């Protein structure tokens, strides 16, 4: 079977997905078809292809990130499963292909100090409402771009995401800002909540807006994106003693509860608090009647840190 024919059929089966997801599938499969014009039906060539995935940067070959390689593996796996369903005579070799290694990563979140720097900026109403909505609800950038006024209600919003429509509660501050934004943009005749100069903001428009806000707060790097706010929301929500696991899953729109568990297990704040209660240093301090780490020791450490900061400044 020709790989291109199989790709065309596979994309028909994915016709109901978001344009962004379809684009990713096509991108991965185009790379696969470039190496295999005829669909391979044995695991060895596919395994070799996965093992050798690299990209050209200047004069050096640099390996792709493990997440990127694993994403391509998942695409090819879904691709073969679908083709085998529709063409049982076509062998599916993917069960014999070893998945690329993927190490767990700590979620990138904003610290309290970073959030303070963002929220003390003199932002226009649209940007303040957007960043408040992200922190308060953890919605995705695409869900933010697609939000319309008919789905904004006192105390909650209705977003259309990967798993369909869902109700997401909002804080009274968020609700107030959205109401103010609605009053300000009433004359535009637009149904979308967040507008740019040329109409409703797209996914990239939302992304660029958040990047610009972070730069104004002197924040840069991989953590400065709408998804960083989503991770921050999930992590902070899960760290609360009042967190209901099922409610968090519903708010974030996770189809698989395992995704929600990533925010609950090994939660940063829970880890720190648990460590504070359990570290053996508490035993030493107790035996020394609280004198093991005297104020003099603390002051000495503070003086060293202060001197280092001054030298770097």
C-alpha positions in Angstrom: 0.0 0.0 0.0 1.3 3.5 -0.8 2.0 5.5 2.3 0.4 8.6 0.8 -2.9 6.7 0.1 -2.9 5.5 3.7 -2.2 9.0 5.0 -5.2 10.4 3.0 -7.5 7.7 4.4 -6.2 8.3 8.0 -6.8 12.1 7.7 -10.4 11.3 6.6 -10.8 9.4 9.9 -9.5 12.5 11.8 -11.8 14.9 10.0 -13.5 16.0 13.2 -10.4 17.1 15.0 -9.3 20.7 15.5 -7.3 22.2 12.7 -4.3 22.4 14.9 -4.4 18.7 15.7 -4.9 17.8 12.0 -1.9 20.0 11.1 0.3 18.2 13.6 -0.8 14.8 12.2 0.0 15.9 8.6 3.3 17.3 9.6 4.5 14.0 11.3 3.1 11.8 8.5 4.7 13.9 5.8 8.1 13.2 7.4 7.2 9.5 7.6 6.1 9.3 3.9 9.3 11.1 2.8 11.3 8.1 4.2 8.8 5.4 3.3 6.9 5.9 0.0 5.6 2.4 0.4 4.0 1.6 3.8 6.4 -0.6 5.8 4.7 -3.7 7.4 7.6 -4.8 9.6 8.9 -3.1 12.8 12.6 -2.9 11.9 12.5 0.1 9.5 10.1 2.0 11.7 12.3 1.4 14.8 15.3 2.5 12.9 13.6 5.7 11.7 12.5 6.6 15.2 16.0 5.9 16.6 17.6 8.3 14.0 15.3 11.2 14.2 17.4 14.4 14.1 17.1 17.9 12.9 19.7 20.0 11.1 20.8 23.1 13.0 23.7 25.0 11.3 26.5 22.5 10.7 25.6 20.2 13.5 23.0 17.5 13.9 21.1 17.9 17.1 18.7 15.3 18.4 15.1 16.2 18.7 13.6 16.6 22.2 12.3 13.3 23.6 8.8 14.8 23.8 8.9 15.6 20.0 10.1 12.1 19.1 7.4 10.5 21.3 4.8 12.7 19.7 5.8 11.3 16.3 5.7 7.8 17.6 2.1 8.3 18.9 1.1 9.7 15.5 2.5 6.7 13.6 0.9 4.3 16.2 -2.5 5.9 15.7 -2.0 5.9 11.9 -1.3 2.2 11.7 -4.2 1.3 14.1 -6.6 3.1 11.9 -5.3 1.7 8.6 -5.4 -1.8 10.1 -9.0 -1.4 11.1 -10.0 -0.4 7.6 -7.6 -2.7 5.8 -7.1 -5.9 8.0 -4.8 -7.3 5.3 -2.3 -4.5 6.1 -0.1 -5.6 9.0 0.2 -3.3 12.0 3.9 -3.6 13.2 3.6 -0.9 15.9 3.0 -3.4 18.8 6.5 -4.6 18.1 8.1 -1.2 18.0 9.7 0.0 21.2 8.4 3.4 22.3 11.0 6.2 22.6 12.0 6.9 26.2 10.2 9.8 27.8 11.3 11.1 31.1 8.9 12.8 33.5 9.4 16.5 33.7 8.4 19.0 36.4 5.6 21.2 35.2 6.7 24.8 34.5 4.6 27.1 36.7 4.7 30.8 37.7 5.9 31.6 41.2 3.9 33.9 43.5 6.5 36.6 42.9 6.2 36.3 39.1 2.4 36.4 39.2 2.7 39.6 41.4 4.9 41.2 38.8 2.4 40.4 36.0 -0.6 41.6 37.9 1.0 44.9 39.0 1.6 45.9 35.3 -0.5 48.8 33.9 -2.3 46.5 31.5 -5.2 47.5 29.3 -8.5 46.0 30.3 -8.5 43.3 27.6 -5.1 42.0 28.6 -5.9 42.2 32.3 -9.1 40.3 31.8 -7.3 37.6 29.7 -4.4 37.0 32.2 -6.9 36.9 35.1 -9.0 34.4 33.3 -6.0 32.2 32.6 -4.9 32.2 36.2 -8.4 31.7 37.5 -9.6 28.9 35.2 -6.6 27.3 33.5 -8.4 27.2 30.1 -6.4 26.5 27.0 -5.3 29.2 24.6 -7.6 27.9 21.8 -10.5 27.9 24.3 -9.7 31.5 25.2 -9.6 32.5 21.6 -13.0 30.8 20.9 -14.8 32.2 23.9 -17.9 34.2 23.0 -20.2 36.5 25.0 -23.1 34.2 24.8 -21.0 31.7 26.9 -20.1 34.2 29.6 -22.4 34.1 32.6 -22.2 35.5 36.2 -20.0 33.0 38.1 -19.1 30.8 35.2 -18.2 30.4 31.5 -18.8 27.7 29.0 -15.8 26.7 26.9 -15.5 24.5 23.9 -12.4 22.3 24.2 -11.0 19.0 23.2 -13.6 17.0 25.1 -16.5 19.2 24.0 -18.3 21.9 25.9 -17.8 22.2 29.7 -18.8 24.6 32.4 -15.9 26.4 34.2 -16.5 28.4 37.4 -14.9 31.9 37.6 -14.0 34.1 40.6 -16.0 37.2 41.1 -12.9 39.3 40.1 -12.7 37.5 36.8 -16.5 38.0 36.3 -16.2 41.7 37.0 -13.4 42.2 34.5 -15.3 40.3 31.8 -18.4 42.4 32.5 -16.3 45.6 32.2 -14.7 44.3 29.0 -18.1 43.5 27.6 -19.3 47.1 28.3 -16.2 48.5 26.7 -16.5 46.5 23.5 -20.3 46.6 23.2 -20.2 48.8 20.1 -17.9 46.4 18.1 -20.7 44.1 17.2 -18.4 41.1 17.7 -19.5 38.0 19.6 -15.9 37.0 20.6 -14.7 38.1 24.0 -11.1 38.9 23.1 -10.5 41.1 20.0 -7.5 42.4 18.2 -7.1 45.1 15.6 -8.5 42.9 12.9 -11.2 41.1 14.7 -11.3 38.1 17.1 -7.9 37.0 18.4 -6.7 33.7 17.0 -4.7 31.1 19.0 -1.5 32.8 17.9 -2.9 36.1 18.8 -3.6 35.0 22.4 -0.2 33.4 22.6 1.6 36.6 21.5 -0.5 38.6 23.9 0.6 36.5 26.8 4.3 36.5 25.7 4.2 40.3 25.5 2.7 40.6 29.0 5.4 38.3 30.3 8.1 40.4 28.7 6.7 43.5 30.2 7.1 41.8 33.6 10.7 40.9 32.7 9.8 37.2 32.4 11.0 35.2 29.5 11.7 31.7 28.4 9.7 28.5 28.0 7.4 29.3 31.0 5.9 32.4 29.3 3.0 30.9 27.5 -0.8 30.4 28.0 0.0 26.8 28.9 2.2 27.9 31.7 -0.8 29.6 33.3 -2.7 26.3 32.8 0.0 24.4 34.6 0.0 27.1 37.3 -3.7 26.8 37.8 -3.7 23.0 38.0 -0.7 22.9 40.4 -2.1 25.6 42.7 -5.6 24.2 42.7 -4.4 20.7 43.5 -2.2 22.0 46.4 -5.3 23.1 48.3 -6.7 20.9 51.0 -10.1 21.6 49.6 -9.3 20.3 46.2 -11.8 17.8 44.8 -10.0 15.6 42.2 -13.1 15.1 40.0 -13.9 18.8 40.0 -10.4 19.6 39.0 -10.6 17.1 36.1 -13.9 18.7 35.0 -12.6 22.3 35.1 -9.5 21.5 33.2 -11.4 19.4 30.6 -9.2 16.2 30.9 -10.6 13.2 29.2 -8.3 10.9 31.1 -8.0 11.2 34.8 -4.4 10.2 34.6 -3.6 13.6 33.2 -5.3 15.3 36.2 -3.3 13.0 38.6 -0.1 14.6 37.3 -1.1 17.8 39.0 -2.2 16.0 42.2 0.7 13.6 42.7 4.1 15.1 43.4 2.5 18.5 43.7 5.2 21.1 44.4 3.5 22.7 47.4 2.4 19.4 48.9 5.9 18.0 48.5 7.5 21.0 50.3 5.0 21.0 53.1 5.3 17.2 53.5 9.1 17.5 53.5 8.9 20.3 56.2 6.9 18.0 58.4 9.0 14.8 57.8 12.6 15.9 57.3 15.0 14.4 59.9 16.3 18.0 60.6 13.2 18.5 62.7 14.5 15.8 65.0 17.9 17.5 65.4 16.2 20.8 66.1 13.9 19.2 68.7 16.8 17.5 70.5 18.8 20.8 70.5 15.6 22.5 71.9 15.4 24.8 68.9 19.0 26.1 69.3 20.6 24.0 66.5 20.0 26.7 63.9 20.4 29.8 65.9 19.6 33.3 64.8 23.3 33.9 64.4 23.6 31.1 61.9 20.6 32.5 59.9 22.0 36.0 60.0 25.4 34.7 58.7 23.7 33.0 55.8 21.6 36.1 55.0 24.8 38.2 55.0 26.6 35.9 52.6 23.6 36.0 50.2 23.3 39.8 50.5 27.0 40.2 49.7 26.7 38.0 46.7 23.7 39.9 45.3 25.6 43.2 45.7 28.7 41.8 43.9 26.5 40.7 41.0 24.7 44.0 40.8 
